[in-house]
Amino acid sequence: MGVNIARGLERRLERLFEGSAKRVFSGQVHPSELAERIAREADLARYEHLSGPATANQYLVTLNPRDVERDTESLIHDLERELSEHAAEAGLRLEGPPLVTLETSERVSPGQVTCTHRIVAGPQPAWARLVGADTQEIGPNRVVVGRSSEADIVLASDEVSRRHALVWRSGGSAWIKDLNSANGTSMDLSPVGNDPIRLEHGSMLIFGSSSYRFLEG
């Protein structure tokens, strides 16, 4: 599965480099090599978070100065967008917003590319909200709902388990499943079990006795 996810990112980046972005590099670095290197690094950076599969959110790409012909600001913005969209599509959690840094160094041989990663927590734009007695914003692609301080969305209710439910997005849809909670999870009055159930905009969710409306966007 990891290979498939890495290959999906590689294809996404190759499509990006087929456009005007490929003119950033000289003939010594082929855009596909850069795509492969970043995808491989993202795959190497994968780990298991409390909420499920995750990967690094910051990447440092280094090339020889002779291999970069143009300003890279626009390319970096596009790379960060593609990384964010890939993570959402693949169901990978990012601890913070994607950040790509492209630098040059004479220590890297012409035609070579190096890439390193870091995991740096930080606020992310909300892709959905839980609206009830209060409003809980969902920023990461995968969030644990529960009573524990380790949960991403903390609900201060004795009827909510420490790790109550998981909400995430993958494959263009939002999903929910129960995490063997004591008092259960329901969506639109139907029980939610351990198997993923697709969430719809406006769905009513009940965690124990805490009710929230799921709103995307």
GUVO-935805 format. One record per residue: residue number from 1; residue in three letters; y, z, x of N, C-alpha, C in turn. Coordinates in steps of 0.2 Angstrom, whole numbers, plus 2048, in hexadecimal, padded with zeros to 3 digits. Each point is the difference from the previous one (the first is absolute). Last residue first. Example, Ala and Ser with C-alpha at 12.3 -4.5 7.8 and 13.67 -1.06 7.14 Angstrom:
2
   num   residu   nc2   nc3   nc1   cac2   cac3   cac1   cc2   cc3   cc1
     2      Ser   7F5   823   840    806    801    804   805   803   7FC
     1      Ala   7E4   800   802    806    800    7FC   806   800   804
% end
This chain:
217
   num   residu   nc2   nc3   nc1   cac2   cac3   cac1   cc2   cc3   cc1
   217      Gly   870   817   7AF    806    7FD    801   806   805   801
   216      Glu   7EA   805   7F0    801    7FD    807   807   7FD   801
   215      Leu   7F4   816   7F2    805    7FA    7FF   801   7FD   807
   214      Phe   7F1   814   7F0    800    7FC    806   804   7F9   800
   213      Arg   801   81A   7F4    7FF    7F9    7FF   801   7FC   806
   212      Tyr   7F6   81A   7FA    805    7FC    804   7FF   7F9   7FD
   211      Ser   7F8   81C   7FC    800    7F9    7FE   806   7FC   803
   210      Ser   7EE   817   803    807    7FE    802   800   7F8   7FF
   209      Ser   7ED   810   7FE    804    800    7FA   807   7FD   801
   208      Gly   7EC   7F9   80F    800    807    7FD   803   800   7F9
   207      Phe   808   7EC   809    7FC    804    805   7FF   807   7FE
   206      Ile   806   7E7   7F4    800    807    7FF   7FC   803   805
   205      Leu   80F   7E8   7F9    7FB    803    804   800   808   7FF
   204      Met   807   7E6   7F4    801    807    800   7FB   804   804
   203      Ser   80C   7E6   803    7FA    804    7FE   801   808   800
   202      Gly   80F   7EC   806    801    804    7FA   7FA   804   7FE
   201      His   7FC   7EC   80F    806    803    800   801   803   7F9
   200      Glu   7E8   7FF   80A    805    7FB    7FD   806   804   800
   199      Leu   7E8   803   80F    805    802    7FC   805   7FB   7FE
   198      Arg   7E4   801   806    807    7FD    801   805   803   7FC
   197      Ile   7EA   80C   80A    802    7FD    7FA   807   7FD   801
   196      Pro   7E9   80A   810    807    7FE    7FF   801   7FD   7F9
   195      Asp   7EE   813   804    800    7F8    801   808   7FE   7FF
   194      Asn   7F8   817   7FD    800    7FE    807   801   7F9   801
   193      Gly   809   808   7E8    7FA    803    805   801   7FE   807
   192      Val   80F   803   7E7    800    7FD    807   7FB   803   804
   191      Pro   804   7FF   7E3    7FF    804    807   800   7FB   806
   190      Ser   80F   7FC   7EA    7F9    7FF    802   7FF   803   807
   189      Leu   815   800   7F4    7FC    804    7FC   7F8   7FF   802
   188      Asp   813   7F6   80C    800    7FE    7F9   7FB   803   7FC
   187      Met   7FA   806   816    805    7FB    7FF   800   7FD   7F9
   186      Ser   7F8   818   80F    7FF    7FB    7FB   806   7FB   800
   185      Thr   7F1   815   80F    806    7FB    800   7FF   7FC   7FA
   184      Gly   7F5   81A   808    800    7F9    7FE   807   7FD   800
   183      Asn   7F8   817   806    802    7FF    7F9   801   7F9   7FE
   182      Ala   7F8   807   817    7FD    805    7FB   802   7FE   7F9
   181      Ser   7FE   7ED   813    805    805    7FE   7FC   805   7FB
   180      Asn   7FA   7EB   80E    7FC    805    7FE   804   807   7FE
   179      Leu   80C   7EC   805    7FD    802    806   7FC   806   7FE
   178      Asp   809   7E9   7F2    7FF    807    800   7FD   802   807
   177      Lys   80E   7E9   7FC    7F9    803    7FF   801   807   801
   176      Ile   810   7E7   7FE    7FF    807    7FF   7F9   802   800
   175      Trp   812   7E9   806    7FA    803    7FE   800   808   800
   174      Ala   80F   7E6   801    800    807    801   7FA   803   7FD
   173      Ser   804   7E6   80A    800    804    7FA   800   807   802
   172      Gly   7FF   7ED   80F    805    7FE    7FB   800   804   7FA
   171      Gly   7F1   804   814    7FF    7F9    7FC   805   7FF   7FB
   170      Ser   802   818   805    7FC    7FC    804   7FE   7F9   7FC
   169      Arg   80D   81B   800    800    7F9    7FE   7FC   7FC   805
   168      Trp   800   81C   7F5    801    7FB    806   801   7F9   7FD
   167      Val   7FA   81C   7FB    804    7FB    7FD   801   7FB   806
   166      Leu   7EF   817   7FA    803    7FB    805   803   7FA   7FC
   165      Ala   7FA   81C   7FB    7FF    7F9    7FE   803   7FC   806
   164      His   7FD   819   801    7FE    7FE    7F9   7FF   7F9   7FF
   163      Arg   802   815   813    7FF    7F8    800   7FE   7FE   7FA
   162      Arg   804   816   7FE    804    7FF    807   800   7F8   801
   161      Ser   7FE   806   7E6    7FC    801    806   804   7FF   807
   160      Val   80A   807   7E7    7FF    7FA    804   7FC   802   807
   159      Glu   807   80F   7EE    7FB    7FC    7FE   7FF   7F9   804
   158      Asp   810   811   804    7FA    803    802   7FA   7FC   7FD
   157      Ser   819   7F7   808    7FC    802    7FA   7F9   803   802
   156      Ala   815   7F2   80C    7FF    807    800   7FD   803   7F9
   155      Leu   7FF   7E8   80F    801    803    7F9   7FE   807   800
   154      Val   806   7EC   814    7FE    806    7FE   802   802   7F9
   153      Ile   7FB   7EA   810    804    802    7FA   7FD   806   7FE
   152      Asp   7F8   7F9   814    806    7FD    800   804   801   7FA
   151      Ala   7EF   812   80B    800    7FA    7FB   807   7FD   801
   150      Glu   7FA   815   80B    7FE    7FA    804   800   7F9   7FB
   149      Ser   804   816   7F8    806    7FE    803   7FF   7FA   805
   148      Ser   7F1   805   7E9    801    802    807   806   7FE   803
   147      Arg   7F8   7FB   7E9    804    806    801   802   802   807
   146      Gly   7FD   7E6   7F8    7FC    806    800   805   806   800
   145      Val   7FC   7E3   804    803    804    7FC   7FC   807   7FF
   144      Val   802   7EB   813    7FC    805    7FD   805   804   7FC
   143      Val   803   7E6   809    802    806    7FF   7FB   805   7FD
   142      Arg   806   7E6   80C    7FB    804    7FE   802   807   7FF
   141      Asn   80F   7EF   807    7FB    7FC    7FC   7FB   804   7FD
   140      Pro   818   80B   805    7FA    7FE    804   7FC   7FC   7FB
   139      Gly   812   809   7F5    802    7FC    806   7FA   7FD   804
   138      Ile   807   80C   7E7    7FB    7FE    804   802   7FB   805
   137      Glu   80C   815   7F0    800    7FA    803   7FA   7FE   804
   136      Gln   806   811   7EB    7FD    800    806   800   7F9   803
   135      Thr   80D   811   7EC    7FF    7F9    802   7FD   800   808
   134      Asp   7FF   812   7E9    804    7FE    806   7FE   7F9   802
   133      Ala   7F7   808   7ED    805    805    800   805   7FF   806
   132      Gly   7F5   7EB   7FF    7FE    805    7FB   805   805   7FF
   131      Val   7F8   7E8   80F    806    803    7FC   7FD   805   7FA
   130      Leu   7FA   7F2   819    7FD    804    7FA   805   804   7FD
   129      Arg   801   7E8   80F    802    806    7FF   7FB   803   7FA
   128      Ala   802   7EB   815    7FE    802    7F9   803   807   7FF
   127      Trp   804   7F4   814    7FD    7FA    7FC   7FE   802   7F9
   126      Ala   813   80A   814    7FB    801    7FB   7FD   7FA   7FC
   125      Pro   809   803   81A    802    7FE    7FA   7FB   801   7FB
   124      Gln   7FF   80F   815    7FF    7F9    7FF   803   7FF   7F9
   123      Pro   802   813   816    800    7FF    7F9   7FF   7F8   7FF
   122      Gly   7F4   80C   815    807    7FF    7FE   800   7FE   7F9
   121      Ala   7EF   805   818    801    801    7F9   808   7FF   7FE
   120      Val   7F0   7F5   813    806    804    800   801   801   7F8
   119      Ile   7EE   7F5   813    800    803    7F9   806   805   800
   118      Arg   7FA   7EA   812    801    807    7FE   800   801   7F9
   117      His   7F8   7EC   814    802    802    7FA   802   808   800
   116      Thr   7FF   7E7   810    7FE    807    7FF   802   802   7FA
   115      Cys   7FC   7E8   80F    803    803    7FA   7FD   807   800
   114      Thr   804   7E8   810    7FE    806    7FF   802   803   7FA
   113      Val   7FD   7E6   80C    803    804    7FB   7FD   807   800
   112      Gln   803   7E8   811    7FC    806    7FD   804   804   7FB
   111      Gly   808   7EC   80C    7FB    7FE    7FC   7FC   806   7FE
   110      Pro   80D   804   815    802    7FB    7FC   7F9   7FE   7FC
   109      Ser   801   819   809    7FF    7F9    803   802   7FB   7FA
   108      Val   809   81A   802    7FB    7FC    7FC   801   7F9   803
   107      Arg   80F   80F   809    7F9    802    802   7FB   7FD   7FC
   106      Glu   817   7FC   7FD    7FD    7FC    805   7F9   803   802
   105      Ser   80C   802   7E7    7FF    803    806   7FD   7FC   806
   104      Thr   80B   803   7E4    7FE    7FC    805   7FF   804   807
   103      Glu   7FE   805   7E3    804    800    806   7FD   7FC   806
   102      Leu   800   807   7E4    7FE    7FB    804   804   801   806
   101      Thr   7F8   810   7EA    804    7FF    806   7FE   7FA   804
   100      Val   7FC   80A   7E5    7FE    7FC    806   805   7FF   805
    99      Leu   7F8   811   7EA    805    7FE    805   7FD   7FC   805
    98      Pro   7FB   80A   7E5    7FE    7FC    806   806   7FF   804
    97      Pro   7FF   817   7F1    801    7F9    7FF   7FE   7FC   807
    96      Gly   7F2   815   7FC    807    7FF    7FF   802   7F9   800
    95      Glu   7EA   808   7FF    803    807    800   808   7FF   800
    94      Leu   7EC   7F0   7F6    804    800    805   804   807   800
    93      Arg   7E8   7F5   7F5    805    804    800   804   800   806
    92      Leu   7F0   7ED   7F3    801    804    806   806   804   7FF
    91      Gly   7F6   7EE   7F2    7FF    807    7FE   800   804   806
    90      Ala   804   7E8   7FF    7FA    802    802   7FE   807   7FE
    89      Glu   815   7F6   7FA    7FB    7FB    7FD   7F9   803   802
    88      Ala   813   80B   808    800    801    7F9   7FA   7FC   7FD
    87      Ala   805   7FD   817    7FE    807    7FF   7FF   801   7F8
    86      His   80A   7EC   807    7F9    800    802   7FD   807   7FE
    85      Glu   817   7FD   7FE    7FC    7FD    7FA   7F9   800   801
    84      Ser   80E   809   811    800    804    7FA   7FC   7FD   7FB
    83      Leu   802   7F3   813    7FC    806    802   800   805   7F9
    82      Glu   80F   7ED   800    7F9    7FE    800   7FB   806   801
    81      Arg   817   804   803    7FE    7FE    7F9   7F9   7FE   7FF
    80      Glu   808   803   816    800    807    7FC   7FE   7FF   7F9
    79      Leu   804   7EC   80D    7FA    804    802   7FF   806   7FC
    78      Asp   814   7F4   7FD    7FA    7FD    7FD   7FA   804   801
    77      His   813   807   80C    800    802    7F9   7FB   7FD   7FC
    76      Ile   801   7F9   816    7FE    807    7FF   801   803   7F9
    75      Leu   808   7EA   805    7F9    801    801   7FD   807   7FF
    74      Ser   817   7FC   801    7FE    7FE    7FA   7F8   800   800
    73      Glu   80B   806   814    802    805    7FA   7FD   7FE   7FA
    72      Thr   7FF   7F6   817    7FA    802    7FD   802   804   7FA
    71      Asp   80C   7EB   810    801    807    7FE   7FA   802   7FB
    70      Arg   7FA   7ED   812    805    801    7FB   800   808   7FE
    69      Glu   7F0   7F7   810    806    7FB    801   806   801   7FB
    68      Val   7E9   80C   80E    804    801    7FA   806   7FB   801
    67      Asp   7F0   802   811    7FC    7FE    7FA   804   801   7FA
    66      Arg   807   807   816    800    7F8    800   7FC   7FE   7FA
    65      Pro   802   818   805    806    7FD    7FE   800   7F8   7FF
    64      Asn   7E9   80E   7FC    805    7FF    806   806   7FC   7FE
    63      Leu   7F4   812   7F0    7FF    7F9    802   804   7FF   807
    62      Thr   7F7   814   7EC    804    7FF    806   7FD   7F9   803
    61      Val   801   812   7E8    7FD    7F9    803   805   7FF   806
    60      Leu   7FA   816   7EF    804    7FD    805   7FD   7FA   804
    59      Tyr   7FF   80F   7E6    7FD    7FC    805   805   7FD   806
    58      Gln   7FA   813   7E9    805    7FD    805   7FC   7FD   806
    57      Asn   7F5   80A   7ED    805    7FD    7FD   805   7FD   805
    56      Ala   7E4   806   7FE    806    801    803   806   7FC   7FD
    55      Thr   7EA   806   7F1    801    7FD    806   807   801   803
    54      Ala   7EB   808   7EC    807    800    802   800   7FC   807
    53      Pro   7EE   808   7EA    801    7FC    806   808   7FF   801
    52      Gly   7FA   815   7F1    7FC    7FA    801   803   7FC   806
    51      Ser   808   816   7F8    801    7FC    7FA   7FB   7F9   801
    50      Leu   803   811   812    7FE    803    7FA   7FF   7FC   7FA
    49      His   7FF   7F2   816    804    805    7FD   7FD   804   7FB
    48      Glu   7F7   7F0   815    7FF    803    7F9   804   805   7FE
    47      Tyr   804   7E9   811    7FD    807    800   7FF   802   7F9
    46      Arg   808   7EA   811    7FE    802    7FA   7FD   807   801
    45      Ala   809   7F1   811    804    806    7FE   7FD   803   7FA
    44      Leu   7F8   7EB   809    7FE    806    804   803   806   7FE
    43      Asp   806   7ED   7F4    7F9    802    7FF   7FE   805   804
    42      Ala   815   7F7   804    800    804    7F9   7F9   802   7FF
    41      Glu   803   7F3   813    802    806    801   800   805   7F9
    40      Arg   7FA   7E9   7FF    7FB    804    804   802   807   801
    39      Ala   80F   7F1   7F7    7FB    801    7FB   7FB   805   803
    38      Ile   811   7F7   80E    803    805    7FB   7FA   803   7FB
    37      Arg   7FB   7EE   80F    801    806    804   802   806   7FB
    36      Glu   7FE   7EA   7F8    7F9    803    801   801   807   803
    35      Ala   813   7F2   7FD    7FD    803    7F9   7FA   804   801
    34      Leu   80A   7F5   813    803    806    7FE   7FE   803   7FA
    33      Glu   7F7   7EC   807    7FE    805    804   803   807   7FF
    32      Ser   806   7EC   7F4    7F9    802    7FE   7FE   806   804
    31      Pro   814   7F4   806    801    804    7FB   7F9   804   7FD
    30      His   803   7F7   819    7FF    7FD    7FA   800   805   7FA
    29      Val   80B   7FE   81A    7FD    805    7FB   7FF   7FC   7F9
    28      Gln   809   7F4   813    7FB    804    803   7FC   805   7FB
    27      Gly   813   7F0   7FB    7F9    7FE    7FF   7FB   804   803
    26      Ser   815   80C   7F7    800    7FA    804   7F8   7FE   7FF
    25      Phe   80D   80E   7EC    7FC    801    807   800   7F9   803
    24      Val   80C   803   7EB    802    806    804   7FD   800   807
    23      Arg   7FA   7F1   7EE    805    7FD    805   803   806   804
    22      Lys   7F1   804   7ED    7FD    7FE    806   804   7FD   805
    21      Ala   808   807   7EA    7FF    805    805   7FC   7FE   806
    20      Ser   804   7F2   7ED    806    800    805   7FF   805   805
    19      Gly   7EA   7FB   7F3    806    7FE    7FE   805   801   806
    18      Glu   7E9   807   801    800    7F8    7FF   807   7FE   7FE
    17      Phe   7FB   817   803    802    7FD    806   800   7F8   800
    16      Leu   7F9   80E   7ED    807    802    802   802   7FC   806
    15      Arg   7EA   7FF   7FA    804    7FC    7FB   807   801   802
    14      Glu   7F1   80D   80C    800    7F9    802   804   7FB   7FC
    13      Leu   7FD   817   7FA    805    7FF    805   800   7F9   803
    12      Arg   7F0   806   7F0    807    801    7FD   805   7FE   805
    11      Arg   7E9   801   807    802    7F9    7FC   807   801   7FD
    10      Glu   7F8   813   80B    801    7FA    805   802   7FA   7FC
     9      Leu   7FA   813   7F3    807    801    803   801   7FA   805
     8      Gly   7EB   800   7F7    805    7FF    7FB   807   801   802
     7      Arg   7EE   806   80E    800    7F8    800   805   7FF   7FA
     6      Ala   7FB   816   803    804    7FE    806   801   7F8   7FF
     5      Ile   7F2   80A   7F0    807    802    7FF   805   7FE   806
     4      Asn   7E9   7FC   801    803    7FC    7FB   807   801   7FF
     3      Val   7F3   80D   80F    802    7FA    803   803   7FB   7FA
     2      Gly   7F9   816   7FA    806    800    804   802   7F9   803
     1      Met   7EC   803   7F3    806    800    7FC   806   800   804
% end
